[in-house]
Amino acid sequence: MRNCIAGFFKSEHFTFRQWDRTINDKVLSSILKNVDTNRSNTLLIVSRKVLKKINIKANKELFIKVDNNILITCFYCKFHEYYPKNREQNYLIINEI
């Protein structure tokens, strides 16, 4: 895995989470290709439809935390079960790639 992808730098935590969730760089690149690198405090929510299209078999959405051009963390969670602790956050739902 590279430390930089699609204009974003991966934090050490993100790199571990990416490995733990078996998300390869090719998949990550296709998700991030149209995301602006200047998005501060943003949670990207990748829909199940997109995950299915890129051959990830998950019954949950993929959440990717981004702060400017740094990937902070990623995790799977059902959208309706997600409760944000920090309400001062931007969201970007990715429903197409």
Secondary structure, DSSP 8 states (H G I E B T S, - for coil): --SEETTEEE-HHHHHHHHHTT--HHHHHHHHTTS-TTEEEEEEEE-HHHHHHTT---SSEEEEEEEETEEEEEEEE-GGG---S--S-EEEEE---
